[in-house]
């Protein structure tokens, strides 16, 4: 449920609402916040969601761990549906991974009961041994594709 009492419309949105609670809980054991980019700006979009300094009350104390918050439901947890991806940011200074550190996913099992979402379980996943796949693609926007320099003929 959102702070205003409204239930998110999609289960995918539930993870965004869980994130502040995870940060609050982790803050009892160190320092947890939205990761900073190389230029020192906090950035909430993209991977990872949380930078956690275990054993430290301020940044650069203790050991850093990067955490991604996810949700899943029991019906599709064993399917081949893509559920995790990390891609480079569009801006050069947008990288939020600035330390050599462990990466984990905290994923909450979500069930919809009486039109509300509830976390009924969780998994903590170590990404060190994750064998993901790389999607290689060449892409362009319409603006790039239909640039006057490239068009041979138009009617």
C-alpha positions in Angstrom: 0.0 0.0 0.0 1.2 3.5 -0.8 1.7 6.2 1.9 -1.6 7.8 0.8 -3.4 4.5 1.5 -3.9 3.7 -2.2 -3.0 0.2 -3.4 -0.6 0.0 -6.4 -2.3 -1.0 -9.6 0.4 -3.5 -10.7 2.4 -5.9 -8.7 5.6 -4.6 -10.3 5.0 -1.3 -8.4 4.9 -3.0 -5.1 8.7 -3.3 -5.0 9.1 0.5 -5.2 7.0 0.8 -2.1 9.0 -1.8 -0.2 12.4 -0.1 -0.7 12.1 2.5 2.0 11.2 -0.1 4.6 14.2 -2.2 3.6 16.5 0.9 3.9 15.0 1.7 7.3 15.6 -1.9 8.5 19.2 -2.0 7.2 20.0 1.4 8.8 19.9 -0.4 12.2 23.0 -2.3 11.1 24.9 0.4 9.2 24.2 3.0 6.6 21.7 2.4 3.7 20.7 4.9 1.1 20.1 5.4 -2.7 23.5 4.9 -4.4 25.5 7.9 -5.6 26.7 8.3 -9.2 30.4 9.0 -10.0 29.6 12.7 -9.7 28.1 12.3 -6.2 24.4 12.7 -7.2 21.9 10.2 -5.7 20.0 8.3 -8.5 17.0 6.2 -7.7 16.4 4.7 -11.2 18.4 1.8 -12.5 20.4 -0.9 -10.9 21.1 -1.2 -7.9 18.4 0.2 -5.6 20.3 0.4 -2.4 23.9 1.0 -1.3 24.4 -0.5 2.2 27.5 0.1 4.3 27.6 -2.8 6.8 29.0 -1.7 10.1 29.2 1.9 9.2 27.1 4.9 10.3 28.4 7.0 7.5 29.5 6.4 3.9 33.0 4.9 3.5 32.8 3.2 6.9 32.4 -0.6 6.9 31.9 -2.7 3.8 29.6 -1.8 1.0 27.0 -4.2 -0.4 24.8 -3.3 -3.4 21.1 -4.4 -3.1 18.4 -4.7 -5.7 14.8 -5.0 -4.5 12.5 -7.3 -6.5 9.1 -9.0 -6.2 7.8 -12.3 -7.5 4.7 -14.4 -7.3 4.6 -18.2 -6.8 2.9 -18.8 -10.1 5.8 -17.6 -12.3 8.9 -18.0 -10.1 10.0 -21.1 -12.1 9.3 -19.7 -15.6 11.8 -18.3 -18.1 10.2 -14.8 -17.9 13.0 -12.2 -17.7 13.0 -10.8 -14.1 16.4 -9.2 -13.7 18.5 -7.0 -16.0 21.1 -4.3 -15.6 22.1 -2.0 -18.4 24.5 0.9 -18.7 22.9 4.3 -18.1 22.5 6.7 -20.9 24.6 9.4 -19.2 28.4 8.8 -18.6 28.1 9.8 -14.9 25.0 7.7 -14.3 26.8 4.6 -13.1 25.8 3.8 -9.5 28.3 1.1 -8.9 31.4 2.8 -7.7 32.9 0.2 -5.4 34.1 -3.4 -5.8 31.4 -5.0 -3.7 29.0 -7.9 -3.3 25.7 -7.7 -5.2 22.5 -9.2 -3.8 18.8 -9.2 -4.6 16.2 -9.2 -1.9 13.0 -10.5 -3.5 9.7 -10.5 -1.8 6.9 -13.0 -2.6 3.8 -10.9 -3.2 0.2 -12.2 -3.0 -2.9 -10.2 -3.7 -5.5 -10.8 -1.0 -8.8 -8.8 -0.9 -7.5 -6.4 -3.5 -4.3 -5.6 -1.4 -0.8 -6.8 -1.9 1.0 -8.6 0.9 4.6 -9.8 1.2 4.3 -13.5 2.3 7.8 -14.6 1.9 11.2 -13.6 0.6 14.4 -14.8 -1.0 17.9 -13.3 -0.7 20.0 -14.0 -3.8 23.7 -13.7 -4.2 24.4 -12.5 -7.8 28.1 -13.6 -7.7 27.3 -16.9 -9.4 24.4 -15.7 -11.6 24.9 -16.9 -15.2 22.9 -14.3 -17.1 22.8 -13.7 -20.8 23.9 -10.7 -22.7 21.5 -9.2 -25.2 23.6 -7.8 -28.0 21.7 -5.5 -30.2 22.2 -2.6 -32.5 19.5 0.0 -32.1 18.6 3.5 -33.3 15.8 6.0 -32.6 13.5 7.2 -35.3 15.3 10.5 -35.3 18.6 8.7 -35.9 17.2 6.3 -38.5 15.4 8.9 -40.6 18.1 11.5 -40.5 18.2 13.5 -43.8 21.8 12.4 -44.3 20.7 8.7 -44.5 17.5 8.9 -46.5 18.2 7.9 -50.1 14.7 8.6 -51.4 11.5 10.0 -49.9 8.1 10.7 -51.4 
